[in-house]
Amino acid sequence: MGCKDTILFLSYKYILTFSRILVSLSISIYMAFFSQDYLSFFQELAANNNKDWFDVNRKRYEKNVKTPFSAFTQHMIGKISALDPSFTDLLSKDCVFRINRDIRFSKDKTPYKQMCSAVIAPNGKKSKSIDGVYFEMTPEHFRVYGGIYEMEKDDVLSVREGIAQNLSEFEALITEPKFTALLGDIHGAKNKIISPELRAPAQIQELIFNKQWYFYTSFPASTILEDNLDELLFDAFMTGRPLQQFFNQFI
């Protein structure tokens, strides 16, 4: 084999090797975050919600439910913290809720939740508002929430005053076409009585009566098995972010 032939052969060999590496990387990049057993586990748990069954299936839970959900949450923390450094120091353990139900004051004594859920917010699970994004994965759906859910009384008043003083801006945010198409309406419990100075603007914008302001989008459970799950969650987060930032001014 001549010198030119040798160079061509080696070049071809390196190109082929590099191509194989790229294919391997693309497979790993686009691989789904969850397997079918994530859904199957919770479907079976619904009919066997007791400690004995869970103990038998604990290793399965650790492998196909808890570990991938924790990894997915950490992956999303990375994506969001690239946009907002206040999320940078979060770990998935700060954000993921336990599968065990609090049954102390409940008539329903089944010990386990039939889903995984997490809130990615600057204070993780300790956040009293959804200052970030909350998501849950059940055998029935994948849901992504934003907005504010729990606040101190003074913060509720501050948000109401913020809406009243910025009616046009607030209306533009909640009627923005992509927001309404993906996230729909604003939800939340209301008060029947509000401060006298807020009654007039509340006749224009009835959401001033709210003491919670949250929104969400819901996808079929099969979405959990798709390789673009992170993009769907991130898109929902970004769509709700302008309204979230509006609320954050007053909290």
N, C-alpha and C positions, 0 to 999 in steps of 0.2 A: 504494500500500500504506500503510495507516494505521500509527500508532505501535505499537499493540498487535500488529498483524500482523507488523511488523518485528521486535519483541522475540521473538515466538513463533518466527519463522523463524530468527533468530540462535541462539536457545536450542536449537532442533532441530538446527541445523548443528553447534553445539558438542558437543551430546550424541552426535551421530553420529560426529564426529571422535574424541571420547573413547572411544567404544565400539570404534572401529577400533583405537585405540592399545592398549586392553585385550586385544582379540583377538590383536593382534600380539605383545604381551607373553606372553600365555598360550601361544602357539605356541612362542615361544623358550624359555619356562620348561619346557615339557613335551616338547621335542624330544629325541630319543635322543642319547646321548653318542657312539655309534659307528655307523658305516654297515656294511652287509653286507660291504663289502670288507675290513673288519678280519678277519673270519673267513675270507674267501676267500683273503686274502694268506697266512695261515698254512697253510691247506689246500694251497695250491700250493707253499709253501715245503717242506712235508713231502716232496714228490716232487722238489724241486729245491734241496736244501740245499747250495748251493755259492756261492762268491763271484761267479762270472760271472752267475748268475741274479739274485743279490741286487743287484749293481751295475746291471743293467738295470732292476730294479724299485725302486731306492732312493728315487726321488721319490715313488712310490706309497706306499712304507713310511713316509716322512716325513709325507706328507699324511694318510693314512688309518689309520695305526697309531701311530707315535711321538707325533705332535702331539696327537691326541685323548686318548691314554692319559696323557700328561703333564698335559693340562688337567683330565682327570677326577681324577687324583691330587691336583692342587692344589685342586680343588673339595672333595675329601674332607678334605684338611688343614684347609680353612676350616670345614667342618662340625664336625670333631672339636675343633679349637682353640677353638671357641665354648663347648665344654663343659670343656675342660682347657687352660689357658693354657701348659702346658709344651710344647705342640705349635705354638705361635703362630709362631715364627721359622722353621719348616721351609719349604723349597721343594721342589717336585716333583723337582728334580735331585738332592736329597739322599736321595730315597726310591726312585726308579725304578732297577731293575737293568738293566744293559746286555743287549742282545739277543745279543751275542757270547758264545759258550761258552768256558770255560777248558779247552782241550784238551791242555794240557801233559802231564798224567799220565793221560789217558783213552785207552782203546782206540777209543772212538767219536770220530772226527776231524771229524764234521760241525760246521761253524763257528757255526751259529746256533741259538738256542733257538726252540722252536715255540710261544712264548707271550710275553706281557708280564707283568711282576710288579713289585710294589712293597711296601715295608714302611713304614707310617706310624707312627713311634715317635720319642720325643724326640731320639734320635741318628741317626735315619734308618737308612740301610744299615749304619752302624757299630754299631748295636745288637746285642749278643750274645744278647739275648732278644727275644721278640716282645712288648715292652712297649708294646703298641698294637694294630695290626692288619696282617696280611700278606694280600695278595690276588694271585691270578693269573688270567689270562684266556687260555684255550687254545681251539682249535677243538672240543674235547670238553666243556669245562666252564668254569664260573666258580666259584672256590673262595675262601673267606674263612677265615683261620686266626687263632687267638689262643693265649695261654698263654706258656710259656717253652720255648725249644728248645735254646739253647746257653748254658752257664753255666760259671763257674769252679768248681773242686771245692769250695771253701769255701761258695759260694752254694748248691750242690746240698745240702750238709749242712744249711744254714740253712733251706731250704725243707722238707726232711724233718723237721727238728725242729719247724718251724712247724706242719706237718700233724699230727705226733704230739701236740703240745700243744693242738691245737684240732680234735680229731677230729669232734666234733658239728657245728661250724661248717663244716668242709670237706665233710662228708657232705651237709649241707643244700644247699651250693652246687652240688655236682656232681649232685645228684638233683632240683634245682629243675625243675619240669615244662617250662617254656619252654626252659631250657637243654638238657635231654635231647632235647626234640622237635626243636630246631633244630641243636644242636651235637653231640649224641650223647655218646660216651664220651671219656674222657681217654686220649690215646695217648702213646707215648714209650718209648725204650729203658730197660732195667732193669739193675740190678746184682743178682747172685746173693747177694753178701755185703754186709751193712750193719753199722753200728756196733752193738755189743752192746746199748746202751741203747735202740736203736730196734726191736729184734726183737719185743718184746712188743706195742707198738702196731701194728707191721707185720702181726701176726697178725690184727688187727682191720681195718686198712686197708692192703691190699696195694700201693696206689699209693705208699706210702712207699719201696718198692724202686726206684721210677722215678728216672732222672736227667734226664728230660725230662717236661714236662707240657704237652701242647698239644692243641688241639681244633679242629675245622673243620666247615664246612658246604659242600655242593656243590650248584650249580644247573646246569641244562642250558646249553649254549653259547648258545642262542637268547636267554637272559636278558641277555646282553651288549648286545643290540640294543634292550632295553626302556628306556622313559624313566624308570622308577623304579629303575634300577640303583643309584643312590646311596642310596636309602632301604633297599634290601635289604642293602647293605654296612653301612650305619649301624646297622640293626637287629641284625645279627649282632654287630657291635662292642659295642653296648649290652648285648646278652644275655650276652656273655662278660665284660663289664667287672667285675661283682662278684667273680668268681673271679680275674680279672687283678689286681684291687686286693688281694685276699687274698695272692696270691703276692708282690706288690710290697712288702709289709710286711717280707719276710725277705731281700730282695736288696739 
